[in-house]
Amino acid sequence: MSLDALDARFPNQRAIITGGASGLGLATAQLLAARGWSLGLLDRDAERLTEAVQQLRAKGSPLCEAHIVDTTDERAVKAAIDGFAATCGGLDFAMNSAGVAVAGDLLETSTADWRWILDINVMGIVYSCRAELPHMIESGGGLVINVASAASFACSSRMSAYNASKAAVVALSETLFQEMAEHEVHVAAAMPGFFRTRLMEHARAPADARGFAEKMMRRSNLEADEVALEIVTRAAAGATHIVLPGGYRWLWRYKRLAPRSFLRWLARIRQRTFSRRS
């Protein structure tokens, strides 16, 4: 399905995006705004949210609502999504992209950091889906994209909390795909590799782990708008697991076909990388 076909399937063009003030969320909002979609953005960064709304209205969104919301607040998430759906008469599309990062060995990652990342990366998406799906069921269909990461399957060392949170997003999306099929609501998991984003701005990580992730992002030749276009296009066409760029799709197949061999290979790559840096 092309984006034209997505517009045709959902002529009312009503979309919710969490984490909509920056990164992949904002890039997706810009893509839809240019096609005339009404948008509800949820984010806790008030300043960036205000700027985003101004940009999106200028791009062509006929309605762009800003909701300053922490996605760990279930009541606030539900109130924002219910309010947007009431204004627009329903909901057709949702991208749940709000997320954070934690890095470091398991033994150096605090329980507080584990709870922080699981509350945002997992429960934030649970709360968002619980608020979004009833409106899509009532509207007779919809499309939900939950943003995970290639870290959900390429579980590199020193990233246990982040890897586990993103693997949970994939498992949740696979379950919802089955539960929502009878309601004509398609649920997909996006699993991008490194691309240029602001993920590390608020990350909790030792200096060396933070530096490694930031370096990988800088090296990436992928921008958020390219990632958004591919994810939305493939999800609209019925994809359930959206892995990108192409090299990561090869890794995903390798992991599924030979998981033990994959883990040994991943450990060797990680060891070589850090040996070169020392």
N, C-alpha and C positions, 0 to 999 in steps of 0.2 A: 504493500500500500504506500503510495506517495503521500506527501503532505497535502496535496490537492484532494486526494481521496480521504484523508483524515478530516479535512474541513467539510467535505461532503457528508461523511458519516456523522459528524457532530456539528450540524449547522448553527447551533446556538453558541458554540465556541466559548465555553466557560471553563476556566482552568485555575487550579490552586497550585502554588509552588512554595514549598517550605525551603528555607535557606535561600530565599529569592533575591536577597540584596547584593549577592556577589557570586563569583565563580560559576559553576555549572547551572545553578538555579537561575541566576540572572541571565546567562546566555540563552537558556531555554525560554525564559520570559520574553527576551528580545526577539527570538525566532517567532514566537506566537503573536506578539504584539504587532509585528510587521504584517501578519496575516489577518489582523482585525479581531483577535481574541480578547475577551474580557478576562482580567487577571486579578487574582487575590494573592498577594505576597505575604508570607509569614517570615519574620526574621527578628532577632533581638537587637540588631544594630540599627538604632533609630536614624542615625545620620545617613548611613548608606542606603537605608530603605527609602528615605525621602528623595535622595538623588536618583535611585532606581525608578521610582514612580514617575518622576519628571521625564526621564529618558524614555520610558515605555509609552507614556502618553504622547510624546513627540513622535514616536515611531508608528503610532496608529492605533494603540489600544483604546477602544471606546470607553472602557471602564477599567480602572486600575486602583484597587484598594490596597492600602498598606496596613498591616496588622503587626504591631510590635509585640511579639510573642516568643517566649522561651518554650521550645517544643517539649520540655520535660514537665510542663504544666498542662496536665490533661484537660482541665476545665477551660483554660484559656485557648488551647488548640481547638477544642470543640466549639467554643463560642465564636471564634474567628471564622471557622469553616462553615458553620451553620449560618452565620450572618451573611457571608458572601453568597452562599447558595440561595438564601432567602431573597437577597437583592436581585440575583440573576434568574431565579426560578429553577435552579437545579445546578448540577455539576457534571462535566463530561470528562475532564482530564485532571490528573494530579501527578506532579513529580515531587517526591519526598527526598530532598537532597541535603537537608540540614545535617551536619556531621562535624566531628572533631577527631583529633588524632592523639594517641599516646604511644610512645616508643620507649624501649628499654627492656633489659632482661626481666624475666618473670620475678626473680628474687629482688630486683630493685624497683619494681613497679608497685606502688602502694595500693592498699585496698581502696582508699579514697579515689585514686585515679581509675581503678577498675570500675567502681560504681559510677563515676562521672561519665566515662565513655559509654558504658552500657545504658545509662539513663538517656543519653542524647542519641546515640547511634542506633539503639535497638528500641527502647521504649518510646522515644520520640516518633519513630516510624509506626510503631503499634498504635499510639494515640492518634496519629494523623490518619492512618487507614481506617480506624474505628469511626472516625468522624466523617471521612470522605465516602466510604462505601455505601452507607445507607442512601445518600443522595443519588449516587450512580444507579443503584438498584431501582430507586423510584423513577429515575429518568429513563430507565430501560436499557442502560448500557454505559460503558465508560472505559477509560484506559488509565491504569495506574503504573507509574514507573518508580520503583524503589531503588535508590542509588546505593549500591554496595561498592565493591572495589575488586580489582584483580588480587588484592591481598586476601580475599575470601578463599582462594584456592592456592595461590602462590604464597604460602604461609612462611615467609622469611623469618629467620631468628631475630630476636630483640624487638618483636612487634606483636607479642602474644595478645595483648588486650585489643589492639586494633584489628588484628586478623580475626579473632573470635567474634568481635562485634559485627564485622562485615559478613562473615560466614552465616551469622544468625539472620541477617537481612535477606540473604539468598534463600535460606530455609523457609523463612516467613513468606517470601514471595512465591515460592514453589507451592506452598500450602494454600495460599490465597488464590493462586491460579486455578486450583481444583475447586475450591469452595465457591468461587465467583463465576465459574463457567456457565452455570445454568442461568445466570442473570445477565449474560452478555457483557460482563466486565472482564477485560483482559488485564492481567497483572504480569509485569516483567521486572526482572532484576538487571540493573546496569552494572557492569563490572569493568570499569576502565582501568588501564594502567596509569603510569605517571603522566600528568599533563599540567600545564601552568595554571595554578590556582592559589588561593590564599589559605589553604588547609593548615599550613604550619604556623600561621600567625598566632593562634591560641593553643598550639600543641603543648602537651606536657611530655618533655623528653630530655634526656641528657644531651649535653652540647654536641657530642660526636654523632649521636643518632639523628638529632635535628639537622646537623650539617649535611649528613649523607642524604637525607630525604630532600632537603632544599636543593642540593646539587643535582639529584636525579630529575627534579622538576625543571630546573633551569636547562638541563640537557634535552629535555623533551621538545620535539618540534610540533607538539600538539597544543592548540589553543582551545579554550573552553567552548568557543562558538562552533568549532569543528566537531568537538565531542558531542555537543548538544544536538547538532543536526543529525549525526549518525545514530545516536541513541533514539531520538524521537522517530526518525524514519523507520528504523528497524523494529521498534516496538509497535508502531502503527501497522507494520506489515505482518505482525503476529509473532515476532521473536520473543522467546521467554528468557533467554540468557544472552545478554548483549555484552560481548567481550571485545575490547578494542584497545589499541590498534591491532593490526594483523598479527604481529609477533606474539602478542598475548593469547590470541586464539590458538596458536600452535602450542603454547605452554598449557593451556586449559585442556587440550586434547591429550597431551603427554601425561598430565596429572591423572586424568580419568583412566587412561589405558594402562599406565604402569606407575602407580602411586609411590611404591618404595624406591624405584629407580629415580623418579622425579625428585623425591626428597633428598636422596644422596647427591644428585646433580646440583640441586639448589644450595646445599650445604657447601659444596666445593666452590661454587660461584661466589658465595658470600665470603668464604675464607680467602679466596684469591683477591677479592675486592679490598678487603681490609688489610691484607698483607701488602698490597701496593701502596696503601695510604700510610702505613706505619714506617 
